[in-house]
């Protein structure tokens, strides 16, 4: 590890301590801002490319969207799936 990387790891540790202190003080907004700085620094230290980060975000978004969809009812064992009900308009 180079000297500059070691220094960045020290900065990261300091930021994490600051974030924890802000959370304990109840200052969530400031803690979230520090979280963004921590994330940016971790991305830099781990040499994560923009394309990799975008792929991760896309995968998370797909999982969130899938979990928000209502589950399709499954027929019980031995039962056939019900056909959709057709309604007739009677005047």
mmCIF file as gemmi writes it, N, C-alpha and C atoms, coordinates in Angstrom:
data_model
loop_
_atom_site.group_PDB
_atom_site.id
_atom_site.type_symbol
_atom_site.label_atom_id
_atom_site.label_alt_id
_atom_site.label_comp_id
_atom_site.label_asym_id
_atom_site.label_entity_id
_atom_site.label_seq_id
_atom_site.pdbx_PDB_ins_code
_atom_site.Cartn_x
_atom_site.Cartn_y
_atom_site.Cartn_z
_atom_site.occupancy
_atom_site.B_iso_or_equiv
_atom_site.pdbx_formal_charge
_atom_site.auth_seq_id
_atom_site.auth_asym_id
_atom_site.pdbx_PDB_model_num
ATOM 1 N N . UNK Axp A 1 ? 0.849 -1.168 0 1 0 ? 1 A 1
ATOM 2 C CA . UNK Axp A 1 ? 0 0 0 1 0 ? 1 A 1
ATOM 3 C C . UNK Axp A 1 ? 0.9 1.238 0 1 0 ? 1 A 1
ATOM 4 N N . UNK Axp A 2 ? 0.569 2.198 -0.846 1 0 ? 2 A 1
ATOM 5 C CA . UNK Axp A 2 ? 1.381 3.406 -0.921 1 0 ? 2 A 1
ATOM 6 C C . UNK Axp A 2 ? 1.078 4.32 0.257 1 0 ? 2 A 1
ATOM 7 N N . UNK Axp A 3 ? 1.958 5.296 0.44 1 0 ? 3 A 1
ATOM 8 C CA . UNK Axp A 3 ? 1.805 6.251 1.523 1 0 ? 3 A 1
ATOM 9 C C . UNK Axp A 3 ? 0.504 7.042 1.386 1 0 ? 3 A 1
ATOM 10 N N . UNK Axp A 4 ? 0.152 7.4 0.158 1 0 ? 4 A 1
ATOM 11 C CA . UNK Axp A 4 ? -1.082 8.172 -0.039 1 0 ? 4 A 1
ATOM 12 C C . UNK Axp A 4 ? -2.312 7.307 0.268 1 0 ? 4 A 1
ATOM 13 N N . UNK Axp A 5 ? -2.263 6.024 -0.062 1 0 ? 5 A 1
ATOM 14 C CA . UNK Axp A 5 ? -3.373 5.131 0.274 1 0 ? 5 A 1
ATOM 15 C C . UNK Axp A 5 ? -3.506 4.963 1.783 1 0 ? 5 A 1
ATOM 16 N N . UNK Axp A 6 ? -2.364 4.852 2.464 1 0 ? 6 A 1
ATOM 17 C CA . UNK Axp A 6 ? -2.391 4.745 3.914 1 0 ? 6 A 1
ATOM 18 C C . UNK Axp A 6 ? -3.037 5.989 4.52 1 0 ? 6 A 1
ATOM 19 N N . UNK Axp A 7 ? -2.69 7.134 3.982 1 0 ? 7 A 1
ATOM 20 C CA . UNK Axp A 7 ? -3.262 8.396 4.48 1 0 ? 7 A 1
ATOM 21 C C . UNK Axp A 7 ? -4.767 8.43 4.225 1 0 ? 7 A 1
ATOM 22 N N . UNK Axp A 8 ? -5.195 7.957 3.062 1 0 ? 8 A 1
ATOM 23 C CA . UNK Axp A 8 ? -6.625 7.93 2.757 1 0 ? 8 A 1
ATOM 24 C C . UNK Axp A 8 ? -7.374 6.986 3.705 1 0 ? 8 A 1
ATOM 25 N N . UNK Axp A 9 ? -6.759 5.875 4.073 1 0 ? 9 A 1
ATOM 26 C CA . UNK Axp A 9 ? -7.371 4.959 5.035 1 0 ? 9 A 1
ATOM 27 C C . UNK Axp A 9 ? -7.501 5.629 6.412 1 0 ? 9 A 1
ATOM 28 N N . UNK Axp A 10 ? -6.514 6.439 6.781 1 0 ? 10 A 1
ATOM 29 C CA . UNK Axp A 10 ? -6.59 7.181 8.04 1 0 ? 10 A 1
ATOM 30 C C . UNK Axp A 10 ? -7.728 8.198 7.986 1 0 ? 10 A 1
ATOM 31 N N . UNK Axp A 11 ? -7.853 8.893 6.862 1 0 ? 11 A 1
ATOM 32 C CA . UNK Axp A 11 ? -8.94 9.863 6.687 1 0 ? 11 A 1
ATOM 33 C C . UNK Axp A 11 ? -10.287 9.138 6.763 1 0 ? 11 A 1
ATOM 34 N N . UNK Axp A 12 ? -10.367 7.975 6.121 1 0 ? 12 A 1
ATOM 35 C CA . UNK Axp A 12 ? -11.599 7.188 6.141 1 0 ? 12 A 1
ATOM 36 C C . UNK Axp A 12 ? -11.982 6.823 7.576 1 0 ? 12 A 1
ATOM 37 N N . UNK Axp A 13 ? -11.025 6.378 8.36 1 0 ? 13 A 1
ATOM 38 C CA . UNK Axp A 13 ? -11.289 6.023 9.754 1 0 ? 13 A 1
ATOM 39 C C . UNK Axp A 13 ? -11.778 7.246 10.537 1 0 ? 13 A 1
ATOM 40 N N . UNK Axp A 14 ? -11.181 8.397 10.288 1 0 ? 14 A 1
ATOM 41 C CA . UNK Axp A 14 ? -11.599 9.625 10.964 1 0 ? 14 A 1
ATOM 42 C C . UNK Axp A 14 ? -13.02 10.004 10.568 1 0 ? 14 A 1
ATOM 43 N N . UNK Axp A 15 ? -13.329 9.905 9.282 1 0 ? 15 A 1
ATOM 44 C CA . UNK Axp A 15 ? -14.683 10.216 8.82 1 0 ? 15 A 1
ATOM 45 C C . UNK Axp A 15 ? -15.712 9.283 9.451 1 0 ? 15 A 1
ATOM 46 N N . UNK Axp A 16 ? -15.366 8.006 9.565 1 0 ? 16 A 1
ATOM 47 C CA . UNK Axp A 16 ? -16.285 7.046 10.183 1 0 ? 16 A 1
ATOM 48 C C . UNK Axp A 16 ? -16.527 7.38 11.654 1 0 ? 16 A 1
ATOM 49 N N . UNK Axp A 17 ? -15.486 7.832 12.347 1 0 ? 17 A 1
ATOM 50 C CA . UNK Axp A 17 ? -15.653 8.253 13.738 1 0 ? 17 A 1
ATOM 51 C C . UNK Axp A 17 ? -16.55 9.489 13.819 1 0 ? 17 A 1
ATOM 52 N N . UNK Axp A 18 ? -16.338 10.438 12.91 1 0 ? 18 A 1
ATOM 53 C CA . UNK Axp A 18 ? -17.166 11.648 12.882 1 0 ? 18 A 1
ATOM 54 C C . UNK Axp A 18 ? -18.628 11.298 12.605 1 0 ? 18 A 1
ATOM 55 N N . UNK Axp A 19 ? -18.839 10.391 11.688 1 0 ? 19 A 1
ATOM 56 C CA . UNK Axp A 19 ? -20.204 9.986 11.356 1 0 ? 19 A 1
ATOM 57 C C . UNK Axp A 19 ? -20.88 9.359 12.575 1 0 ? 19 A 1
ATOM 58 N N . UNK Axp A 20 ? -20.175 8.485 13.269 1 0 ? 20 A 1
ATOM 59 C CA . UNK Axp A 20 ? -20.732 7.836 14.466 1 0 ? 20 A 1
ATOM 60 C C . UNK Axp A 20 ? -21.07 8.877 15.534 1 0 ? 20 A 1
ATOM 61 N N . UNK Axp A 21 ? -20.21 9.864 15.707 1 0 ? 21 A 1
ATOM 62 C CA . UNK Axp A 21 ? -20.457 10.912 16.697 1 0 ? 21 A 1
ATOM 63 C C . UNK Axp A 21 ? -21.681 11.733 16.312 1 0 ? 21 A 1
ATOM 64 N N . UNK Axp A 22 ? -21.828 12.032 15.032 1 0 ? 22 A 1
ATOM 65 C CA . UNK Axp A 22 ? -22.987 12.799 14.567 1 0 ? 22 A 1
ATOM 66 C C . UNK Axp A 22 ? -24.285 12.029 14.784 1 0 ? 22 A 1
ATOM 67 N N . UNK Axp A 23 ? -24.239 10.728 14.553 1 0 ? 23 A 1
ATOM 68 C CA . UNK Axp A 23 ? -25.425 9.896 14.781 1 0 ? 23 A 1
ATOM 69 C C . UNK Axp A 23 ? -25.787 9.91 16.262 1 0 ? 23 A 1
ATOM 70 N N . UNK Axp A 24 ? -24.785 9.771 17.129 1 0 ? 24 A 1
ATOM 71 C CA . UNK Axp A 24 ? -25.033 9.784 18.577 1 0 ? 24 A 1
ATOM 72 C C . UNK Axp A 24 ? -25.603 11.121 19.037 1 0 ? 24 A 1
ATOM 73 N N . UNK Axp A 25 ? -25.19 12.199 18.394 1 0 ? 25 A 1
ATOM 74 C CA . UNK Axp A 25 ? -25.696 13.534 18.747 1 0 ? 25 A 1
ATOM 75 C C . UNK Axp A 25 ? -27.074 13.79 18.153 1 0 ? 25 A 1
ATOM 76 N N . UNK Axp A 26 ? -27.521 12.902 17.294 1 0 ? 26 A 1
ATOM 77 C CA . UNK Axp A 26 ? -28.839 13.058 16.685 1 0 ? 26 A 1
ATOM 78 C C . UNK Axp A 26 ? -28.853 13.945 15.458 1 0 ? 26 A 1
ATOM 79 N N . UNK Axp A 27 ? -27.693 14.241 14.908 1 0 ? 27 A 1
ATOM 80 C CA . UNK Axp A 27 ? -27.627 15.085 13.706 1 0 ? 27 A 1
ATOM 81 C C . UNK Axp A 27 ? -27.561 14.191 12.465 1 0 ? 27 A 1
ATOM 82 N N . UNK Axp A 28 ? -28.726 13.655 12.091 1 0 ? 28 A 1
ATOM 83 C CA . UNK Axp A 28 ? -28.799 12.692 10.988 1 0 ? 28 A 1
ATOM 84 C C . UNK Axp A 28 ? -28.411 13.312 9.654 1 0 ? 28 A 1
ATOM 85 N N . UNK Axp A 29 ? -28.802 14.563 9.423 1 0 ? 29 A 1
ATOM 86 C CA . UNK Axp A 29 ? -28.493 15.197 8.135 1 0 ? 29 A 1
ATOM 87 C C . UNK Axp A 29 ? -26.987 15.304 7.916 1 0 ? 29 A 1
ATOM 88 N N . UNK Axp A 30 ? -26.279 15.783 8.931 1 0 ? 30 A 1
ATOM 89 C CA . UNK Axp A 30 ? -24.822 15.897 8.813 1 0 ? 30 A 1
ATOM 90 C C . UNK Axp A 30 ? -24.187 14.51 8.697 1 0 ? 30 A 1
ATOM 91 N N . UNK Axp A 31 ? -24.725 13.532 9.43 1 0 ? 31 A 1
ATOM 92 C CA . UNK Axp A 31 ? -24.191 12.173 9.365 1 0 ? 31 A 1
ATOM 93 C C . UNK Axp A 31 ? -24.351 11.6 7.96 1 0 ? 31 A 1
ATOM 94 N N . UNK Axp A 32 ? -25.477 11.908 7.316 1 0 ? 32 A 1
ATOM 95 C CA . UNK Axp A 32 ? -25.676 11.425 5.949 1 0 ? 32 A 1
ATOM 96 C C . UNK Axp A 32 ? -24.709 12.088 4.975 1 0 ? 32 A 1
ATOM 97 N N . UNK Axp A 33 ? -24.439 13.362 5.169 1 0 ? 33 A 1
ATOM 98 C CA . UNK Axp A 33 ? -23.463 14.036 4.31 1 0 ? 33 A 1
ATOM 99 C C . UNK Axp A 33 ? -22.078 13.413 4.457 1 0 ? 33 A 1
ATOM 100 N N . UNK Axp A 34 ? -21.701 13.109 5.687 1 0 ? 34 A 1
ATOM 101 C CA . UNK Axp A 34 ? -20.409 12.461 5.915 1 0 ? 34 A 1
ATOM 102 C C . UNK Axp A 34 ? -20.415 11.063 5.301 1 0 ? 34 A 1
ATOM 103 N N . UNK Axp A 35 ? -21.567 10.391 5.311 1 0 ? 35 A 1
ATOM 104 C CA . UNK Axp A 35 ? -21.671 9.069 4.685 1 0 ? 35 A 1
ATOM 105 C C . UNK Axp A 35 ? -21.358 9.13 3.195 1 0 ? 35 A 1
ATOM 106 N N . UNK Axp A 36 ? -21.792 10.196 2.561 1 0 ? 36 A 1
ATOM 107 C CA . UNK Axp A 36 ? -21.507 10.36 1.129 1 0 ? 36 A 1
ATOM 108 C C . UNK Axp A 36 ? -20.001 10.493 0.912 1 0 ? 36 A 1
ATOM 109 N N . UNK Axp A 37 ? -19.346 11.262 1.766 1 0 ? 37 A 1
ATOM 110 C CA . UNK Axp A 37 ? -17.892 11.41 1.659 1 0 ? 37 A 1
ATOM 111 C C . UNK Axp A 37 ? -17.193 10.074 1.891 1 0 ? 37 A 1
ATOM 112 N N . UNK Axp A 38 ? -17.685 9.301 2.86 1 0 ? 38 A 1
ATOM 113 C CA . UNK Axp A 38 ? -17.115 7.977 3.141 1 0 ? 38 A 1
ATOM 114 C C . UNK Axp A 38 ? -17.278 7.066 1.93 1 0 ? 38 A 1
ATOM 115 N N . UNK Axp A 39 ? -18.471 7.076 1.34 1 0 ? 39 A 1
ATOM 116 C CA . UNK Axp A 39 ? -18.719 6.247 0.159 1 0 ? 39 A 1
ATOM 117 C C . UNK Axp A 39 ? -17.788 6.625 -0.986 1 0 ? 39 A 1
ATOM 118 N N . UNK Axp A 40 ? -17.66 7.912 -1.242 1 0 ? 40 A 1
ATOM 119 C CA . UNK Axp A 40 ? -16.787 8.382 -2.322 1 0 ? 40 A 1
ATOM 120 C C . UNK Axp A 40 ? -15.343 7.944 -2.089 1 0 ? 40 A 1
ATOM 121 N N . UNK Axp A 41 ? -14.891 8.031 -0.868 1 0 ? 41 A 1
ATOM 122 C CA . UNK Axp A 41 ? -13.528 7.628 -0.546 1 0 ? 41 A 1
ATOM 123 C C . UNK Axp A 41 ? -13.335 6.123 -0.699 1 0 ? 41 A 1
ATOM 124 N N . UNK Axp A 42 ? -14.318 5.342 -0.275 1 0 ? 42 A 1
ATOM 125 C CA . UNK Axp A 42 ? -14.224 3.881 -0.439 1 0 ? 42 A 1
ATOM 126 C C . UNK Axp A 42 ? -14.204 3.498 -1.914 1 0 ? 42 A 1
ATOM 127 N N . UNK Axp A 43 ? -15.009 4.177 -2.717 1 0 ? 43 A 1
ATOM 128 C CA . UNK Axp A 43 ? -15.013 3.92 -4.165 1 0 ? 43 A 1
ATOM 129 C C . UNK Axp A 43 ? -13.629 4.18 -4.739 1 0 ? 43 A 1
ATOM 130 N N . UNK Axp A 44 ? -13.026 5.272 -4.316 1 0 ? 44 A 1
ATOM 131 C CA . UNK Axp A 44 ? -11.68 5.619 -4.805 1 0 ? 44 A 1
ATOM 132 C C . UNK Axp A 44 ? -10.645 4.59 -4.339 1 0 ? 44 A 1
ATOM 133 N N . UNK Axp A 45 ? -10.683 4.236 -3.068 1 0 ? 45 A 1
ATOM 134 C CA . UNK Axp A 45 ? -9.699 3.291 -2.529 1 0 ? 45 A 1
ATOM 135 C C . UNK Axp A 45 ? -9.82 1.909 -3.162 1 0 ? 45 A 1
ATOM 136 N N . UNK Axp A 46 ? -11.041 1.497 -3.476 1 0 ? 46 A 1
ATOM 137 C CA . UNK Axp A 46 ? -11.264 0.174 -4.06 1 0 ? 46 A 1
ATOM 138 C C . UNK Axp A 46 ? -11.256 0.18 -5.582 1 0 ? 46 A 1
ATOM 139 N N . UNK Axp A 47 ? -10.966 1.339 -6.142 1 0 ? 47 A 1
ATOM 140 C CA . UNK Axp A 47 ? -10.857 1.497 -7.604 1 0 ? 47 A 1
ATOM 141 C C . UNK Axp A 47 ? -12.092 0.948 -8.33 1 0 ? 47 A 1
ATOM 142 N N . UNK Axp A 48 ? -13.255 1.366 -7.85 1 0 ? 48 A 1
ATOM 143 C CA . UNK Axp A 48 ? -14.506 0.941 -8.465 1 0 ? 48 A 1
ATOM 144 C C . UNK Axp A 48 ? -14.822 1.879 -9.62 1 0 ? 48 A 1
ATOM 145 N N . UNK Axp A 49 ? -15.019 1.304 -10.793 1 0 ? 49 A 1
ATOM 146 C CA . UNK Axp A 49 ? -15.304 2.087 -11.997 1 0 ? 49 A 1
ATOM 147 C C . UNK Axp A 49 ? -16.763 2.539 -11.999 1 0 ? 49 A 1
ATOM 148 N N . UNK Axp A 50 ? -17.03 3.607 -12.733 1 0 ? 50 A 1
ATOM 149 C CA . UNK Axp A 50 ? -18.399 4.112 -12.859 1 0 ? 50 A 1
ATOM 150 C C . UNK Axp A 50 ? -19.339 3.045 -13.411 1 0 ? 50 A 1
ATOM 151 N N . UNK Axp A 51 ? -18.85 2.273 -14.375 1 0 ? 51 A 1
ATOM 152 C CA . UNK Axp A 51 ? -19.694 1.232 -14.974 1 0 ? 51 A 1
ATOM 153 C C . UNK Axp A 51 ? -20.055 0.158 -13.952 1 0 ? 51 A 1
ATOM 154 N N . UNK Axp A 52 ? -19.117 -0.178 -13.061 1 0 ? 52 A 1
ATOM 155 C CA . UNK Axp A 52 ? -19.396 -1.165 -12.019 1 0 ? 52 A 1
ATOM 156 C C . UNK Axp A 52 ? -20.426 -0.631 -11.022 1 0 ? 52 A 1
ATOM 157 N N . UNK Axp A 53 ? -20.295 0.631 -10.677 1 0 ? 53 A 1
ATOM 158 C CA . UNK Axp A 53 ? -21.237 1.24 -9.741 1 0 ? 53 A 1
ATOM 159 C C . UNK Axp A 53 ? -22.628 1.323 -10.36 1 0 ? 53 A 1
ATOM 160 N N . UNK Axp A 54 ? -22.694 1.652 -11.648 1 0 ? 54 A 1
ATOM 161 C CA . UNK Axp A 54 ? -23.986 1.72 -12.328 1 0 ? 54 A 1
ATOM 162 C C . UNK Axp A 54 ? -24.629 0.337 -12.384 1 0 ? 54 A 1
ATOM 163 N N . UNK Axp A 55 ? -23.846 -0.696 -12.67 1 0 ? 55 A 1
ATOM 164 C CA . UNK Axp A 55 ? -24.381 -2.061 -12.711 1 0 ? 55 A 1
ATOM 165 C C . UNK Axp A 55 ? -24.935 -2.466 -11.348 1 0 ? 55 A 1
ATOM 166 N N . UNK Axp A 56 ? -24.233 -2.097 -10.284 1 0 ? 56 A 1
ATOM 167 C CA . UNK Axp A 56 ? -24.71 -2.402 -8.94 1 0 ? 56 A 1
ATOM 168 C C . UNK Axp A 56 ? -26.028 -1.678 -8.659 1 0 ? 56 A 1
ATOM 169 N N . UNK Axp A 57 ? -26.082 -0.397 -8.989 1 0 ? 57 A 1
ATOM 170 C CA . UNK Axp A 57 ? -27.31 0.384 -8.758 1 0 ? 57 A 1
ATOM 171 C C . UNK Axp A 57 ? -28.478 -0.194 -9.554 1 0 ? 57 A 1
ATOM 172 N N . UNK Axp A 58 ? -28.228 -0.593 -10.791 1 0 ? 58 A 1
ATOM 173 C CA . UNK Axp A 58 ? -29.292 -1.19 -11.616 1 0 ? 58 A 1
ATOM 174 C C . UNK Axp A 58 ? -29.801 -2.485 -10.992 1 0 ? 58 A 1
ATOM 175 N N . UNK Axp A 59 ? -28.89 -3.306 -10.488 1 0 ? 59 A 1
ATOM 176 C CA . UNK Axp A 59 ? -29.289 -4.575 -9.872 1 0 ? 59 A 1
ATOM 177 C C . UNK Axp A 59 ? -30.1 -4.335 -8.606 1 0 ? 59 A 1
ATOM 178 N N . UNK Axp A 60 ? -29.687 -3.372 -7.799 1 0 ? 60 A 1
ATOM 179 C CA . UNK Axp A 60 ? -30.431 -3.055 -6.578 1 0 ? 60 A 1
ATOM 180 C C . UNK Axp A 60 ? -31.819 -2.537 -6.93 1 0 ? 60 A 1
ATOM 181 N N . UNK Axp A 61 ? -31.897 -1.692 -7.945 1 0 ? 61 A 1
ATOM 182 C CA . UNK Axp A 61 ? -33.188 -1.146 -8.366 1 0 ? 61 A 1
ATOM 183 C C . UNK Axp A 61 ? -34.126 -2.251 -8.84 1 0 ? 61 A 1
ATOM 184 N N . UNK Axp A 62 ? -33.594 -3.211 -9.603 1 0 ? 62 A 1
ATOM 185 C CA . UNK Axp A 62 ? -34.418 -4.341 -10.049 1 0 ? 62 A 1
ATOM 186 C C . UNK Axp A 62 ? -34.939 -5.136 -8.859 1 0 ? 62 A 1
ATOM 187 N N . UNK Axp A 63 ? -34.105 -5.362 -7.861 1 0 ? 63 A 1
ATOM 188 C CA . UNK Axp A 63 ? -34.527 -6.104 -6.668 1 0 ? 63 A 1
ATOM 189 C C . UNK Axp A 63 ? -35.597 -5.342 -5.899 1 0 ? 63 A 1
ATOM 190 N N . UNK Axp A 64 ? -35.446 -4.034 -5.793 1 0 ? 64 A 1
ATOM 191 C CA . UNK Axp A 64 ? -36.441 -3.228 -5.079 1 0 ? 64 A 1
ATOM 192 C C . UNK Axp A 64 ? -37.769 -3.273 -5.822 1 0 ? 64 A 1
ATOM 193 N N . UNK Axp A 65 ? -37.727 -3.111 -7.138 1 0 ? 65 A 1
ATOM 194 C CA . UNK Axp A 65 ? -38.955 -3.139 -7.931 1 0 ? 65 A 1
ATOM 195 C C . UNK Axp A 65 ? -39.632 -4.507 -7.832 1 0 ? 65 A 1
ATOM 196 N N . UNK Axp A 66 ? -38.851 -5.572 -7.837 1 0 ? 66 A 1
ATOM 197 C CA . UNK Axp A 66 ? -39.417 -6.918 -7.748 1 0 ? 66 A 1
ATOM 198 C C . UNK Axp A 66 ? -40.055 -7.148 -6.378 1 0 ? 66 A 1
ATOM 199 N N . UNK Axp A 67 ? -39.468 -6.604 -5.331 1 0 ? 67 A 1
ATOM 200 C CA . UNK Axp A 67 ? -40.027 -6.808 -3.994 1 0 ? 67 A 1
ATOM 201 C C . UNK Axp A 67 ? -41.277 -5.963 -3.763 1 0 ? 67 A 1
ATOM 202 N N . UNK Axp A 68 ? -41.46 -4.917 -4.54 1 0 ? 68 A 1
ATOM 203 C CA . UNK Axp A 68 ? -42.644 -4.063 -4.386 1 0 ? 68 A 1
ATOM 204 C C . UNK Axp A 68 ? -43.854 -4.607 -5.138 1 0 ? 68 A 1
ATOM 205 N N . UNK Axp A 69 ? -43.638 -5.505 -6.104 1 0 ? 69 A 1
ATOM 206 C CA . UNK Axp A 69 ? -44.75 -6.105 -6.837 1 0 ? 69 A 1
ATOM 207 C C . UNK Axp A 69 ? -45.483 -7.079 -5.936 1 0 ? 69 A 1
ATOM 208 N N . UNK Axp A 70 ? -46.824 -7.075 -6.007 1 0 ? 70 A 1
ATOM 209 C CA . UNK Axp A 70 ? -47.556 -8.048 -5.189 1 0 ? 70 A 1
ATOM 210 C C . UNK Axp A 70 ? -47.284 -9.465 -5.695 1 0 ? 70 A 1
ATOM 211 N N . UNK Axp A 71 ? -47.167 -10.404 -4.788 1 0 ? 71 A 1
ATOM 212 C CA . UNK Axp A 71 ? -46.887 -11.785 -5.22 1 0 ? 71 A 1
ATOM 213 C C . UNK Axp A 71 ? -48.086 -12.369 -5.954 1 0 ? 71 A 1
ATOM 214 N N . UNK Axp A 72 ? -47.789 -13.169 -6.956 1 0 ? 72 A 1
ATOM 215 C CA . UNK Axp A 72 ? -48.85 -13.838 -7.699 1 0 ? 72 A 1
ATOM 216 C C . UNK Axp A 72 ? -49.322 -15.029 -6.886 1 0 ? 72 A 1
ATOM 217 N N . UNK Axp A 73 ? -50.646 -15.186 -6.729 1 0 ? 73 A 1
ATOM 218 C CA . UNK Axp A 73 ? -51.135 -16.319 -5.93 1 0 ? 73 A 1
ATOM 219 C C . UNK Axp A 73 ? -50.79 -17.642 -6.613 1 0 ? 73 A 1
ATOM 220 N N . UNK Axp A 74 ? -50.334 -18.558 -5.808 1 0 ? 74 A 1
ATOM 221 C CA . UNK Axp A 74 ? -49.967 -19.879 -6.31 1 0 ? 74 A 1
ATOM 222 C C . UNK Axp A 74 ? -51.1 -20.84 -5.998 1 0 ? 74 A 1
ATOM 223 N N . UNK Axp A 75 ? -51.508 -21.701 -6.947 1 0 ? 75 A 1
ATOM 224 C CA . UNK Axp A 75 ? -52.556 -22.67 -6.649 1 0 ? 75 A 1
ATOM 225 C C . UNK Axp A 75 ? -52.057 -23.678 -5.621 1 0 ? 75 A 1
ATOM 226 N N . UNK Axp A 76 ? -52.982 -24.136 -4.778 1 0 ? 76 A 1
ATOM 227 C CA . UNK Axp A 76 ? -52.626 -25.149 -3.797 1 0 ? 76 A 1
ATOM 228 C C . UNK Axp A 76 ? -52.383 -26.473 -4.524 1 0 ? 76 A 1
ATOM 229 N N . UNK Axp A 77 ? -51.657 -27.324 -3.869 1 0 ? 77 A 1
ATOM 230 C CA . UNK Axp A 77 ? -51.33 -28.615 -4.47 1 0 ? 77 A 1
ATOM 231 C C . UNK Axp A 77 ? -52.611 -29.375 -4.783 1 0 ? 77 A 1
ATOM 232 N N . UNK Axp A 78 ? -52.729 -29.917 -5.978 1 0 ? 78 A 1
ATOM 233 C CA . UNK Axp A 78 ? -53.891 -30.684 -6.384 1 0 ? 78 A 1
ATOM 234 C C . UNK Axp A 78 ? -54.987 -29.827 -7.008 1 0 ? 78 A 1
ATOM 235 N N . UNK Axp A 79 ? -54.865 -28.518 -6.916 1 0 ? 79 A 1
ATOM 236 C CA . UNK Axp A 79 ? -55.87 -27.643 -7.512 1 0 ? 79 A 1
ATOM 237 C C . UNK Axp A 79 ? -55.342 -27.097 -8.831 1 0 ? 79 A 1
ATOM 238 N N . UNK Axp A 80 ? -56.3 -26.935 -9.755 1 0 ? 80 A 1
ATOM 239 C CA . UNK Axp A 80 ? -55.92 -26.313 -11.02 1 0 ? 80 A 1
ATOM 240 C C . UNK Axp A 80 ? -56.025 -24.806 -10.866 1 0 ? 80 A 1
ATOM 241 N N . UNK Axp A 81 ? -55.195 -24.058 -11.591 1 0 ? 81 A 1
ATOM 242 C CA . UNK Axp A 81 ? -55.334 -22.607 -11.529 1 0 ? 81 A 1
ATOM 243 C C . UNK Axp A 81 ? -56.704 -22.189 -12.068 1 0 ? 81 A 1
ATOM 244 N N . UNK Axp A 82 ? -57.298 -21.204 -11.436 1 0 ? 82 A 1
ATOM 245 C CA . UNK Axp A 82 ? -58.607 -20.73 -11.858 1 0 ? 82 A 1
ATOM 246 C C . UNK Axp A 82 ? -58.472 -19.9 -13.12 1 0 ? 82 A 1
ATOM 247 N N . UNK Axp A 83 ? -59.434 -20.094 -13.994 1 0 ? 83 A 1
ATOM 248 C CA . UNK Axp A 83 ? -59.473 -19.295 -15.223 1 0 ? 83 A 1
ATOM 249 C C . UNK Axp A 83 ? -59.956 -17.888 -14.849 1 0 ? 83 A 1
ATOM 250 N N . UNK Axp A 84 ? -59.529 -16.87 -15.596 1 0 ? 84 A 1
ATOM 251 C CA . UNK Axp A 84 ? -59.983 -15.537 -15.287 1 0 ? 84 A 1
ATOM 252 C C . UNK Axp A 84 ? -61.493 -15.442 -15.458 1 0 ? 84 A 1
ATOM 253 N N . UNK Axp A 85 ? -62.137 -14.716 -14.588 1 0 ? 85 A 1
ATOM 254 C CA . UNK Axp A 85 ? -63.573 -14.543 -14.622 1 0 ? 85 A 1
ATOM 255 C C . UNK Axp A 85 ? -63.909 -13.518 -15.696 1 0 ? 85 A 1
ATOM 256 N N . UNK Axp A 86 ? -64.876 -13.881 -16.526 1 0 ? 86 A 1
ATOM 257 C CA . UNK Axp A 86 ? -65.334 -12.937 -17.548 1 0 ? 86 A 1
ATOM 258 C C . UNK Axp A 86 ? -66.671 -12.377 -17.112 1 0 ? 86 A 1
ATOM 259 N N . UNK Axp A 87 ? -66.786 -11.106 -17.155 1 0 ? 87 A 1
ATOM 260 C CA . UNK Axp A 87 ? -68.011 -10.44 -16.779 1 0 ? 87 A 1
ATOM 261 C C . UNK Axp A 87 ? -68.761 -10 -18.028 1 0 ? 87 A 1
ATOM 262 N N . UNK Axp A 88 ? -70.109 -10.102 -17.966 1 0 ? 88 A 1
ATOM 263 C CA . UNK Axp A 88 ? -70.939 -9.65 -19.088 1 0 ? 88 A 1
ATOM 264 C C . UNK Axp A 88 ? -71.709 -8.425 -18.637 1 0 ? 88 A 1
ATOM 265 N N . UNK Axp A 89 ? -71.811 -7.485 -19.512 1 0 ? 89 A 1
ATOM 266 C CA . UNK Axp A 89 ? -72.578 -6.282 -19.236 1 0 ? 89 A 1
ATOM 267 C C . UNK Axp A 89 ? -74.035 -6.563 -19.553 1 0 ? 89 A 1
ATOM 268 N N . UNK Axp A 90 ? -74.907 -6.443 -18.545 1 0 ? 90 A 1
ATOM 269 C CA . UNK Axp A 90 ? -76.336 -6.708 -18.725 1 0 ? 90 A 1
ATOM 270 C C . UNK Axp A 90 ? -77.046 -5.366 -18.609 1 0 ? 90 A 1
ATOM 271 N N . UNK Axp A 91 ? -77.898 -5.088 -19.615 1 0 ? 91 A 1
ATOM 272 C CA . UNK Axp A 91 ? -78.647 -3.822 -19.591 1 0 ? 91 A 1
ATOM 273 C C . UNK Axp A 91 ? -80.076 -4.063 -19.203 1 0 ? 91 A 1
